[in-house]
Amino acid sequence: MTAWRGDGPGPPLVLIAHGSRDGRSSAVVRRIAARLDARASFIDFDRPDPVTLLTALADAGHRTVAVVPLLLTDAFHSRVDVPRLVAEVREKRPGLEVPLGPPVGGAALIPALARALGPCDGVVLAAAGTRDTVGQAHVRDMALRLGRHLGVPGVAAYAASAEPGVGEAVTRLHASGARNVAVASYFIAPGLLYERVRAAAVAAGVPVAPPLGDADELLGAVRAAYVAALRRTVAAAA
């Protein structure tokens, strides 16, 4: 198994997703992995877990395996959970090099988010939610970027752990004069929190877009994160 490096085959790529009790979520993650010739792993709920997968690849003879968090924000999971799991692998298999890439959210996804929406004069960018202020700031920035891309006001909303919720965000846009509000989904795959966003949008009487899924822009963001991981390794060795 090799992965796309940009200038030819490179070390294997392992994606680390959050995981979900919703089977649709793992199906999307595995589809993304398949399109990238990568392997999928999950922090919780699904299998394989990252430590088991990475140690198995080391035992199969791989000396370098790149890791990319299949996460949209640089919040707790990407800053704490993923590095902790990678450190555990390095301790178990000290001969394995595990370059770690950044999360895959960011401005490159704006066209995919916009494409999933119908005509609107105000947009809510709905994300899972986090107590992490860095993660919240990222979602707010993405909401503003999406609004600028569409030429309409854009506000952030969250399914949990942060405010405002989707209903409140829609109300704010209506109060500012928007009459045709739409909800963009800053999710990779469906699951409990996406369904919470969808239900809130339905209750507010506004359309909601599906998750990003295996949009080409998301695949491109994963490839870019993979290349960044390998470049970090080269820079560290220089």
C-alpha positions as a LaTeX table, in Angstrom:
\begin{tabular}{lrrr}
\hline
Residue & $x$ (\AA) & $y$ (\AA) & $z$ (\AA) \\
\hline
Met1 & 0.00 & 0.00 & 0.00 \\
Thr2 & 1.39 & 3.38 & $-1.03$ \\
Ala3 & $-0.14$ & 6.82 & $-1.02$ \\
Trp4 & $-0.11$ & 9.84 & $-3.31$ \\
Arg5 & 2.75 & 12.22 & $-2.46$ \\
Gly6 & 2.48 & 14.74 & $-5.27$ \\
Asp7 & 5.56 & 13.55 & $-7.16$ \\
Gly8 & 4.91 & 9.82 & $-7.09$ \\
Pro9 & 4.20 & 7.01 & $-4.62$ \\
Gly10 & 5.17 & 7.64 & $-1.03$ \\
Pro11 & 4.80 & 6.06 & 2.41 \\
Pro12 & 1.42 & 4.63 & 3.41 \\
Leu13 & $-1.20$ & 7.07 & 4.64 \\
Val14 & $-3.36$ & 6.44 & 7.70 \\
Leu15 & $-6.38$ & 8.65 & 8.33 \\
Ile16 & $-7.50$ & 9.14 & 11.92 \\
Ala17 & $-11.21$ & 9.96 & 12.17 \\
His18 & $-13.23$ & 10.59 & 15.30 \\
Gly19 & $-15.60$ & 7.66 & 14.85 \\
Ser20 & $-19.35$ & 7.47 & 15.41 \\
Arg21 & $-22.09$ & 5.10 & 16.49 \\
Asp22 & $-23.74$ & 5.97 & 13.17 \\
Gly23 & $-22.61$ & 3.42 & 10.60 \\
Arg24 & $-22.99$ & 5.97 & 7.80 \\
Ser25 & $-20.07$ & 7.90 & 9.26 \\
Ser26 & $-17.56$ & 5.07 & 9.08 \\
Ala27 & $-18.77$ & 4.23 & 5.57 \\
Val28 & $-17.94$ & 7.76 & 4.40 \\
Val29 & $-14.52$ & 7.65 & 6.09 \\
Arg30 & $-13.71$ & 4.32 & 4.46 \\
Arg31 & $-14.82$ & 5.65 & 1.08 \\
Ile32 & $-12.50$ & 8.64 & 1.47 \\
Ala33 & $-9.66$ & 6.32 & 2.44 \\
Ala34 & $-10.32$ & 4.05 & $-0.53$ \\
Arg35 & $-10.24$ & 6.97 & $-2.97$ \\
Leu36 & $-6.86$ & 8.01 & $-1.56$ \\
Asp37 & $-5.36$ & 4.51 & $-1.35$ \\
Ala38 & $-5.16$ & 5.06 & 2.40 \\
Arg39 & $-6.18$ & 3.21 & 5.54 \\
Ala40 & $-8.90$ & 4.44 & 7.91 \\
Ser41 & $-8.71$ & 4.34 & 11.70 \\
Phe42 & $-10.96$ & 5.73 & 14.42 \\
Ile43 & $-10.40$ & 7.33 & 17.81 \\
Asp44 & $-13.65$ & 5.94 & 19.18 \\
Phe45 & $-16.66$ & 3.72 & 18.37 \\
Asp46 & $-15.21$ & 2.09 & 15.23 \\
Arg47 & $-12.29$ & $-0.17$ & 14.38 \\
Pro48 & $-9.43$ & $-0.34$ & 13.79 \\
Asp49 & $-8.06$ & 2.09 & 16.32 \\
Pro50 & $-4.96$ & 4.06 & 15.24 \\
Val51 & $-2.49$ & 2.31 & 17.55 \\
Thr52 & $-3.52$ & $-1.16$ & 16.39 \\
Leu53 & $-3.38$ & $-0.19$ & 12.71 \\
Leu54 & $-0.06$ & 1.64 & 12.89 \\
Thr55 & 1.69 & $-1.08$ & 14.88 \\
Ala56 & 0.39 & $-3.67$ & 12.41 \\
Leu57 & 1.85 & $-1.66$ & 9.52 \\
Ala58 & 5.17 & $-1.46$ & 11.36 \\
Asp59 & 5.11 & $-5.22$ & 11.93 \\
Ala60 & 4.41 & $-5.69$ & 8.21 \\
Gly61 & 7.72 & $-4.01$ & 7.44 \\
His62 & 6.84 & $-0.37$ & 6.88 \\
Arg63 & 9.41 & 2.03 & 8.30 \\
Thr64 & 7.44 & 5.24 & 7.65 \\
Val65 & 3.67 & 5.72 & 7.82 \\
Ala66 & 2.16 & 9.20 & 7.44 \\
Val67 & $-0.82$ & 10.16 & 9.58 \\
Val68 & $-3.45$ & 12.77 & 8.75 \\
Pro69 & $-6.27$ & 13.62 & 11.18 \\
Leu70 & $-9.55$ & 13.43 & 9.25 \\
Leu71 & $-10.76$ & 16.33 & 11.37 \\
Leu72 & $-11.81$ & 19.82 & 10.33 \\
Thr73 & $-10.55$ & 21.94 & 13.23 \\
Asp74 & $-7.33$ & 22.21 & 15.18 \\
Ala75 & $-9.15$ & 21.56 & 18.45 \\
Phe76 & $-8.82$ & 19.01 & 21.27 \\
His77 & $-8.89$ & 15.83 & 19.19 \\
Ser78 & $-6.28$ & 17.02 & 16.70 \\
Arg79 & $-4.04$ & 18.77 & 19.25 \\
Val80 & $-4.27$ & 16.24 & 22.10 \\
Asp81 & $-5.82$ & 12.89 & 21.16 \\
Val82 & $-4.06$ & 12.33 & 17.84 \\
Pro83 & $-0.54$ & 13.30 & 19.05 \\
Arg84 & $-1.08$ & 11.12 & 22.14 \\
Leu85 & $-1.95$ & 8.12 & 19.96 \\
Val86 & 1.03 & 8.76 & 17.67 \\
Ala87 & 3.33 & 9.01 & 20.70 \\
Glu88 & 2.00 & 5.66 & 21.95 \\
Val89 & 2.81 & 4.06 & 18.61 \\
Arg90 & 6.32 & 5.54 & 18.60 \\
Glu91 & 6.88 & 4.09 & 22.06 \\
Lys92 & 5.63 & 0.65 & 21.02 \\
Arg93 & 7.49 & 0.65 & 17.70 \\
Pro94 & 10.49 & 3.00 & 18.03 \\
Gly95 & 11.73 & 2.03 & 14.58 \\
Leu96 & 8.60 & 3.39 & 12.90 \\
Glu97 & 8.65 & 6.97 & 11.68 \\
Val98 & 5.18 & 8.54 & 11.95 \\
Pro99 & 5.04 & 12.01 & 10.35 \\
Leu100 & 1.87 & 13.79 & 11.40 \\
Gly101 & $-0.03$ & 16.17 & 9.15 \\
Pro102 & $-2.46$ & 18.96 & 10.07 \\
Pro103 & $-6.26$ & 18.71 & 10.19 \\
Val104 & $-7.98$ & 18.99 & 6.82 \\
Gly105 & $-10.36$ & 21.91 & 7.41 \\
Gly106 & $-9.77$ & 25.31 & 5.89 \\
Ala107 & $-10.38$ & 27.69 & 3.03 \\
Ala108 & $-9.82$ & 25.04 & 0.36 \\
Leu109 & $-13.19$ & 23.55 & 1.34 \\
Ile110 & $-15.18$ & 26.74 & 0.72 \\
Pro111 & $-16.11$ & 25.84 & $-2.90$ \\
Ala112 & $-17.46$ & 22.46 & $-1.78$ \\
Leu113 & $-19.48$ & 24.05 & 1.04 \\
Ala114 & $-20.88$ & 26.66 & $-1.34$ \\
Arg115 & $-21.70$ & 24.12 & $-4.05$ \\
Ala116 & $-23.94$ & 22.18 & $-1.67$ \\
Leu117 & $-26.18$ & 25.20 & $-1.07$ \\
Gly118 & $-29.05$ & 26.62 & $-3.05$ \\
Pro119 & $-29.63$ & 30.36 & $-3.52$ \\
Cys120 & $-29.57$ & 32.26 & $-0.23$ \\
Asp121 & $-29.16$ & 35.75 & 1.19 \\
Gly122 & $-27.64$ & 34.58 & 4.47 \\
Val123 & $-25.69$ & 31.47 & 5.43 \\
Val124 & $-25.11$ & 29.62 & 8.69 \\
Leu125 & $-22.02$ & 27.43 & 8.83 \\
Ala126 & $-22.91$ & 24.67 & 11.29 \\
Ala127 & $-20.17$ & 22.61 & 12.93 \\
Ala128 & $-20.10$ & 19.92 & 15.58 \\
Gly129 & $-18.96$ & 22.28 & 18.32 \\
Thr130 & $-16.07$ & 22.43 & 20.75 \\
Arg131 & $-15.14$ & 24.19 & 23.98 \\
Asp132 & $-11.72$ & 24.84 & 22.45 \\
Thr133 & $-11.39$ & 28.53 & 21.60 \\
Val134 & $-9.02$ & 27.83 & 18.69 \\
Gly135 & $-11.56$ & 25.47 & 17.16 \\
Gln136 & $-14.39$ & 27.97 & 17.66 \\
Ala137 & $-12.34$ & 30.74 & 16.05 \\
His138 & $-11.66$ & 28.51 & 13.04 \\
Val139 & $-15.38$ & 27.88 & 12.50 \\
Arg140 & $-16.19$ & 31.59 & 12.82 \\
Asp141 & $-13.49$ & 32.40 & 10.28 \\
Met142 & $-14.81$ & 29.76 & 7.89 \\
Ala143 & $-18.35$ & 31.16 & 8.25 \\
Leu144 & $-17.11$ & 34.62 & 7.30 \\
Arg145 & $-15.12$ & 33.23 & 4.37 \\
Leu146 & $-18.12$ & 31.28 & 3.12 \\
Gly147 & $-20.30$ & 34.37 & 3.40 \\
Arg148 & $-17.79$ & 36.45 & 1.44 \\
His149 & $-17.58$ & 33.72 & $-1.21$ \\
Leu150 & $-21.37$ & 33.79 & $-1.60$ \\
Gly151 & $-21.70$ & 37.55 & $-1.19$ \\
Val152 & $-24.03$ & 37.21 & 1.81 \\
Pro153 & $-23.73$ & 37.48 & 5.62 \\
Gly154 & $-22.22$ & 34.37 & 7.18 \\
Val155 & $-22.40$ & 33.29 & 10.82 \\
Ala156 & $-21.16$ & 30.23 & 12.69 \\
Ala157 & $-23.32$ & 27.83 & 14.69 \\
Tyr158 & $-22.68$ & 24.66 & 16.64 \\
Ala159 & $-24.49$ & 21.44 & 17.41 \\
Ala160 & $-23.04$ & 21.22 & 20.93 \\
Ser161 & $-20.52$ & 22.67 & 23.40 \\
Ala162 & $-20.62$ & 26.23 & 22.02 \\
Glu163 & $-23.04$ & 29.00 & 21.11 \\
Pro164 & $-24.98$ & 29.96 & 19.11 \\
Gly165 & $-27.00$ & 26.97 & 18.05 \\
Val166 & $-28.43$ & 26.75 & 14.56 \\
Gly167 & $-31.84$ & 28.14 & 15.50 \\
Glu168 & $-30.34$ & 31.20 & 17.17 \\
Ala169 & $-27.99$ & 31.81 & 14.24 \\
Val170 & $-30.90$ & 31.67 & 11.79 \\
Thr171 & $-32.85$ & 34.10 & 13.98 \\
Arg172 & $-29.92$ & 36.53 & 14.00 \\
Leu173 & $-29.71$ & 36.49 & 10.21 \\
His174 & $-33.46$ & 36.99 & 9.89 \\
Ala175 & $-33.21$ & 39.94 & 12.29 \\
Ser176 & $-30.50$ & 41.46 & 10.09 \\
Gly177 & $-32.82$ & 41.35 & 7.08 \\
Ala178 & $-32.02$ & 37.99 & 5.47 \\
Arg179 & $-35.11$ & 36.14 & 4.27 \\
Asn180 & $-33.64$ & 33.17 & 2.45 \\
Val181 & $-31.21$ & 31.62 & 4.94 \\
Ala182 & $-29.44$ & 28.31 & 4.29 \\
Val183 & $-27.35$ & 26.10 & 6.56 \\
Ala184 & $-24.00$ & 24.79 & 5.33 \\
Ser185 & $-22.70$ & 21.67 & 7.05 \\
Tyr186 & $-19.11$ & 21.75 & 8.29 \\
Phe187 & $-19.11$ & 17.99 & 8.78 \\
Ile188 & $-17.28$ & 15.28 & 6.90 \\
Ala189 & $-19.90$ & 12.60 & 7.49 \\
Pro190 & $-23.37$ & 12.19 & 8.98 \\
Gly191 & $-23.78$ & 11.26 & 12.61 \\
Leu192 & $-25.48$ & 12.30 & 15.84 \\
Leu193 & $-24.33$ & 15.93 & 15.78 \\
Tyr194 & $-25.07$ & 16.41 & 12.10 \\
Glu195 & $-28.58$ & 15.06 & 12.70 \\
Arg196 & $-28.95$ & 17.58 & 15.53 \\
Val197 & $-28.02$ & 20.36 & 13.08 \\
Arg198 & $-30.41$ & 19.01 & 10.46 \\
Ala199 & $-33.28$ & 18.84 & 12.94 \\
Ala200 & $-32.61$ & 22.40 & 14.12 \\
Ala201 & $-32.59$ & 23.66 & 10.53 \\
Val202 & $-35.89$ & 21.90 & 9.79 \\
Ala203 & $-37.38$ & 23.40 & 12.96 \\
Ala204 & $-36.22$ & 26.85 & 11.83 \\
Gly205 & $-37.75$ & 26.30 & 8.39 \\
Val206 & $-34.49$ & 26.60 & 6.44 \\
Pro207 & $-32.68$ & 24.17 & 4.11 \\
Val208 & $-29.57$ & 22.35 & 5.29 \\
Ala209 & $-26.78$ & 20.97 & 3.12 \\
Pro210 & $-25.39$ & 17.45 & 3.46 \\
Pro211 & $-21.93$ & 16.79 & 4.93 \\
Leu212 & $-18.86$ & 17.18 & 2.73 \\
Gly213 & $-18.41$ & 13.44 & 2.21 \\
Asp214 & $-15.73$ & 12.59 & $-0.33$ \\
Ala215 & $-15.87$ & 15.94 & $-2.14$ \\
Asp216 & $-12.88$ & 16.50 & $-4.38$ \\
Glu217 & $-11.86$ & 19.53 & $-2.30$ \\
Leu218 & $-11.71$ & 17.40 & 0.83 \\
Leu219 & $-9.60$ & 14.78 & $-0.92$ \\
Gly220 & $-7.29$ & 17.58 & $-2.04$ \\
Ala221 & $-7.02$ & 18.85 & 1.54 \\
Val222 & $-6.04$ & 15.36 & 2.72 \\
Arg223 & $-3.39$ & 15.11 & 0.01 \\
Ala224 & $-2.02$ & 18.52 & 1.01 \\
Ala225 & $-1.88$ & 17.45 & 4.67 \\
Tyr226 & $-0.08$ & 14.25 & 3.68 \\
Val227 & 2.54 & 16.21 & 1.74 \\
Ala228 & 2.91 & 18.62 & 4.69 \\
Ala229 & 3.53 & 15.68 & 7.03 \\
Leu230 & 6.32 & 14.32 & 4.83 \\
Arg231 & 7.87 & 17.77 & 4.44 \\
Arg232 & 7.94 & 18.18 & 8.21 \\
Thr233 & 9.89 & 14.94 & 8.43 \\
Val234 & 12.40 & 16.11 & 5.84 \\
Ala235 & 12.79 & 19.46 & 7.61 \\
Ala236 & 13.33 & 17.76 & 10.98 \\
Ala237 & 16.03 & 15.54 & 9.48 \\
Ala238 & 17.86 & 18.45 & 7.81 \\
\hline
\end{tabular}
